[in-house]
Each structure stands twice: as structure tokens, then as C-alpha cells.
Amino acid sequence: MKKRIVSLLVCVGLIFSVSMADTVNEFADFDTEELVLFKELIQDLFYKDVTDKELKEAALKGMFQSLDPYSNYYNKEETEEFNTTVSGLYKGIGIKFEMYNGYVHIVKVFTNSPAQAAGLQADDTIIEINGEDIKGWSSEKVAAHIRGEAGTTVNVTVIRGDQLFAPDVLREEIQAESCEFDILDDDIAYIKIEEFNASTAMEVASYLHAINLTGYNDKLILDLRNNTGGYVDQAVAVARNFVPRGIITTLKFKNPNSDTIYRSSLEANPYKMVVLVNEATASASEILAGALQDNGVKLVGRPTYGKGVFQRTLNLKNGGMVKLTTGQYLTPSGVCIDKIGLQPDVDICGEEEQLQKAIEEVNKL
């Protein structure tokens, strides 16, 4: 049994090589005969056919999902989708969309994307893909048909007002944009971070550079509402633009020797800023918001989600992956917010009301 498990796992990073070996020894206590008995029982008596592969995947999923809401087992296809989602890197045309009245409503067209080159715009409606009416399709089915190998094309039929056109759009490798930038009234810079994917820190740095070049004042609103997290290292990199010298967050593992402290070397926060948060602000975005709040930046909005734990992923030889919660993170002041969340300095409901309050607060600074 031990040999079989060792051959299955391909650890990501040296940090897992020792801890996984320790875990493997514990599998010797599993009653494998009982597992085989249940497998045969299901396959003999269950009214539908169930394959060995399906039962194995179900057993693995059950094992990890029983631990907490965040640990899981992913098969090859699920792993590919997970990696695409968290990295923001995929092969497609460069749009963000939502389903509305059964069709695709384009929410955003990425800068310098094939979609932009083809003339697509936000608020366009896609009604056909490669000549097929997409009425009633799921968002997953739409995404699967729009995505494809780089260098190929997809035909989309688009309605814009009373116009109807159907461009062929070239697919390319796309790095999804994770941020939005604007200048509000009173020359207040506004950056919304929707997720922490592989390009987030670079995007934020480019926006801050633009602010400095254009000579706007130092007032900034950072919007983390509905940001459910992503890469911890990206959140830490963004924090280093604002958090003064000291701790950003501490990652606490089962083995204290693995504890990791992320720090900032910034002399002082160069911006007068306020951060917007809500109930869907979670995980990596709470790391950033918590570090800023501990350093005197006001949070405006609603109490955050309270995901104070983090996960590591381990790749498997079968192309799948396991995601396992391996520790808790602490705010600079040493607080774990798991199942508690961050309490805003100004508790207020309503998206527009929250933004207006943030503008009011930043103008006081």
C-alpha cells in the first residue's frame, strides 16, 4: 500500500517531500479489505453501473472534502479548469461575460485582446457561436466553445443596439486582467482588484506608475469587494506598495519550523487611502485588507468572509491534483480571522453608498 501511494504522488516543491512521506505511513492503518468489500457491494447491488475509476474518484473526493470546505481532490479535467481559473491564463479571445436572458452579455473586453481587435465591446450580446444558437447554454458550455487552440478562430454573432454582425475572432493565449482602474471626482485614484491571479501585482504596479506619472494627488481607494482570493504571493506583492516596514502576514503551519513571515521594507505608505470590503472579500484579499487595517488604513463596507486558512496544491501522476489546507495566516498584529472576518471601520451597506462613503473618508485624510 505504501509503495502504491508513493508512486502516485508527485510533490510540488521541496516543502512537501518530508510531510507527505510522514503521511504515507499512516495509510498502513487503512482497512483495504473493507474498501474492496464496499466497492464490490456497490458494483453488485447499485441499480446503475459504476466503474472502478468513478468509485476511486468519489472516495478520494470524500476523503479530502471531509476535512474542511477548502480541501479537495481534482481529476485531470478538473485540475486543468482549476489552474486556468486561478492563474487567469487561458487560450481564448479575451472577454469577461455573464449570462443574461439566456445569452452572453459581455461585461469587459481585455485591452489588446483579439476580441478588442475584432471590434467587440462591453455591453455587446453574443447570440450565436460558430452558427449555433446559444440560448439557454450554461456559462461553462459557452466558455468551452469560445476557448480553443491559439491560432484558430471562433465566429460569434453579436447584437449591438439594432446592429447585427458576426466577426471571426482569432484565439490567442490570454492573461485575464484582474484589476480595473479609474480616476474619480476630486482626482481620487480608484483600483478594483477582482482576484489575485498571476498578473495582479504587475497590473497594480502599472496603475500606480501611471498615477505617479500623470501627477494626480495621493488619494487612493482600493476596492476588494467580491474578491474571493487567489495567489498569496500576489496579495503580498501588492501589499508591499502600501504597507510600511514590518510584517504583512504570518503563515502558520502544523510544523512551526515551516512558519513563514512576509514583510514589507517600504519606508511609509505614499498614499492617503481607504479600502472597500464586503461579505465576499475573502482569503488573499483579507490578507491585504488586514495588513492595511493594522497599519491605520480604514476599511469601509461590510464584515469580510473570514477565510483565515490557506491551501497548497500537489500534482498527481494521473494529471490530477489535491488541494489541502496546510495552515492559518495571521494579520500583522497576530490575529487569526478564520470564521470571524475583518470588521470594517465604517460599516455600511449598498455598493453605491459604500463607494460614496469611501470617497468621503479619503477626502478627510
Residue pairs with C-beta under 8 A, 6 or more apart in sequence:
1 27
1 28
1 30
1 32
2 24
2 25
2 27
2 28
5 24
5 27
6 21
6 24
7 317
8 316
8 317
8 318
9 20
9 314
9 316
9 317
10 314
10 315
10 316
10 317
11 17
11 20
11 314
11 315
12 312
12 313
12 314
12 315
13 312
15 258
15 312
16 312
16 314
19 255
20 314
35 59
39 52
39 55
42 50
42 55
43 49
43 50
43 55
57 73
57 75
60 73
60 322
61 72
61 73
63 73
64 71
64 72
64 73
64 322
64 323
64 324
65 71
65 72
65 73
67 324
67 325
68 309
68 325
70 307
70 309
70 311
70 323
70 325
71 311
71 322
71 323
71 324
71 325
72 322
72 323
73 320
73 321
73 322
74 82
74 320
74 321
74 322
74 323
75 318
75 319
75 320
76 318
76 319
76 320
78 320
78 321
79 315
79 319
79 320
79 321
82 321
82 323
84 90
86 197
86 230
86 231
87 197
87 198
88 175
88 176
88 177
88 178
88 195
88 197
88 198
88 199
89 173
89 174
89 175
89 176
89 197
89 198
90 147
90 173
90 174
90 176
91 147
91 148
91 149
91 150
91 171
91 172
91 173
91 174
92 143
92 146
92 147
92 148
92 171
92 172
92 174
93 113
93 114
93 115
93 118
93 120
93 146
93 154
93 156
93 169
93 170
93 171
93 172
93 174
94 109
94 110
94 113
94 114
94 115
94 116
94 172
94 174
95 106
95 107
95 108
95 109
95 110
95 113
95 115
95 120
95 146
96 106
96 107
96 108
96 110
96 176
97 104
97 105
97 106
97 107
97 126
97 139
97 142
98 104
98 105
98 107
98 139
99 105
99 137
99 138
99 139
99 142
100 125
102 134
102 135
102 136
102 137
103 125
103 126
103 127
103 134
103 135
104 125
104 126
104 127
104 134
104 142
105 123
105 125
106 115
106 120
106 121
106 122
106 123
106 124
106 125
106 126
107 122
108 122
108 177
109 115
109 116
109 120
109 121
109 122
110 116
110 174
110 176
110 177
111 177
113 172
113 174
114 169
114 170
114 171
114 172
115 169
117 170
118 167
118 168
118 169
118 170
119 165
119 167
120 156
120 158
120 167
120 169
121 160
123 160
124 158
124 159
124 160
125 158
125 159
125 160
126 134
126 142
126 156
126 157
126 158
127 133
127 134
127 135
127 157
127 158
127 159
128 134
128 155
128 156
128 157
128 166
129 142
129 145
129 146
129 154
129 155
129 156
129 157
130 145
130 154
130 155
131 155
131 157
132 145
134 141
134 142
134 145
137 145
145 154
146 154
146 156
147 171
148 154
148 171
149 171
150 171
150 172
150 173
151 170
151 171
151 172
152 170
152 171
153 168
153 169
153 170
153 171
154 168
154 169
154 171
155 166
155 167
155 168
155 169
156 166
156 167
156 169
157 164
157 165
157 166
158 164
158 165
158 166
158 167
175 197
175 198
175 199
176 197
176 199
177 199
177 203
178 193
178 194
178 195
178 196
178 197
178 199
178 200
178 203
178 230
179 191
179 192
179 193
179 194
179 200
179 203
179 204
179 207
180 191
180 192
180 194
181 189
181 190
181 191
181 192
181 207
181 210
182 189
182 190
183 189
183 190
183 216
184 190
184 221
184 359
185 359
186 219
186 359
186 363
187 216
187 217
187 219
188 217
188 219
188 220
188 221
188 359
188 362
188 363
189 207
189 211
189 216
189 219
189 220
189 221
189 271
190 220
190 221
190 223
191 204
191 207
191 220
191 221
191 222
191 223
192 223
192 225
193 200
193 204
193 222
193 223
193 224
193 227
193 238
193 285
194 226
194 227
195 227
195 228
195 229
195 230
196 227
196 229
196 230
196 231
196 232
196 234
196 235
196 238
196 284
196 285
197 230
197 231
197 234
198 231
198 234
200 230
200 231
200 234
200 235
200 237
200 238
201 234
201 237
201 238
204 238
204 241
205 241
208 241
211 220
218 270
218 271
218 272
219 271
219 272
219 273
219 362
219 363
219 365
220 271
220 272
220 273
220 274
220 362
221 273
221 274
221 275
221 276
221 355
221 358
221 359
221 362
222 242
222 273
222 274
222 275
222 276
222 292
223 275
223 276
223 355
224 275
224 276
224 277
224 281
224 285
224 288
224 289
225 276
225 277
225 278
225 280
225 281
225 301
225 351
225 354
226 278
226 280
226 281
227 280
227 281
227 282
227 284
227 285
228 280
228 281
228 282
228 283
228 285
228 305
229 235
229 282
229 283
229 284
229 285
229 286
229 307
230 283
230 284
231 284
232 249
232 251
232 284
232 287
232 310
232 329
234 284
235 284
235 285
235 287
235 288
236 248
236 249
236 262
236 287
238 288
239 248
239 249
239 262
239 264
239 287
239 288
239 291
239 292
240 248
240 264
240 265
240 266
241 266
242 266
242 269
242 271
242 273
242 292
242 295
242 297
243 264
243 266
243 269
243 291
243 292
243 295
243 332
244 264
244 266
244 267
244 268
244 269
244 295
245 263
245 264
245 265
245 266
245 267
246 263
246 264
246 295
246 332
247 261
247 262
247 263
247 264
247 291
247 332
248 262
248 263
248 264
248 287
248 291
248 332
249 261
249 262
249 287
249 290
249 291
249 329
249 330
249 331
249 332
250 259
250 260
250 261
250 262
250 329
250 330
250 334
251 259
251 260
251 261
251 262
251 310
251 327
251 328
251 329
252 259
252 327
252 328
252 329
252 330
252 336
253 259
253 260
253 326
253 327
254 326
254 327
258 327
269 295
269 297
272 362
272 365
273 292
273 297
273 362
273 365
274 297
274 298
274 299
274 300
274 358
274 361
274 362
274 365
275 289
275 292
275 293
275 297
275 298
275 299
275 300
276 299
276 300
276 301
276 354
276 355
276 358
277 285
277 289
277 299
277 300
277 301
277 302
277 303
277 304
277 342
277 344
278 301
278 302
278 304
278 354
279 302
279 303
279 304
279 305
280 305
281 289
281 301
281 304
281 305
281 342
282 304
282 305
282 306
282 307
283 305
283 307
283 310
285 304
286 304
286 305
286 306
286 307
286 308
286 337
286 341
286 342
287 329
289 299
289 304
289 342
290 331
290 332
290 335
290 337
290 342
291 331
291 332
292 299
293 299
293 331
293 342
293 345
294 331
294 332
294 333
295 332
298 344
298 345
298 346
298 361
299 342
299 343
299 344
299 345
299 346
300 344
300 345
300 346
300 348
300 354
300 357
300 358
300 361
301 344
301 346
301 347
301 348
301 354
302 344
302 347
302 348
302 349
302 354
303 341
303 342
303 343
303 344
303 347
304 337
304 341
304 342
305 341
306 337
306 338
306 339
306 340
306 341
306 342
307 338
308 328
308 329
308 330
308 336
308 337
308 338
308 339
308 340
309 325
309 327
309 328
309 329
309 338
310 325
310 326
310 327
310 328
310 329
311 323
311 324
311 325
311 326
312 323
312 324
312 326
313 321
313 322
313 323
313 324
314 321
314 322
314 324
315 321
316 322
328 336
328 338
329 336
330 336
331 337
346 357
346 361
348 354
348 357
